[in-house]
Amino acid sequence: MQLGTLYKSAPAKFTSKKIISEINVIGESRRGWLLEMFERAGEYLKRIKNYKVWKDGSKAKGIETLSFMNQKLDYIHNNPVEDMIVENPEDYLFSSARDYCGRKGLVDIEFLR
């Protein structure tokens, strides 16, 4: 099972525990780094026993308008730029931003309109 599949398949209540468990089982190449980051994130919080996987305040919101969808798509496309991985969203090989600006991405996408 890949880490991305795990996020989608685990029940919400047990997702964090399941993710940590699977990281240890599947041979994730970034295992040590991920566990260290999760541990560090919860280090000073009394309610966290071992690892903090999710940011506080992250609540799911339904996408009901085109402007909200475009806002979220722009946010996702700009993450590699914010993290200083690339200068432009379309330069990130694994981003659908490439497709939206007329270049071919690595993954076939269905355009959101």
Protein Blocks (a to p, Z undefined) as FASTA:
>chain_A
ZZklmmmmpcfklmmmmmmmmmmmnopaklmmmmmmmmmmmmmgmklmkbcfbdghiacd
ddfbfklmmmmmmmmmmmmmmnomafbfklpmkbcklmmnopacfbdcdddZZ
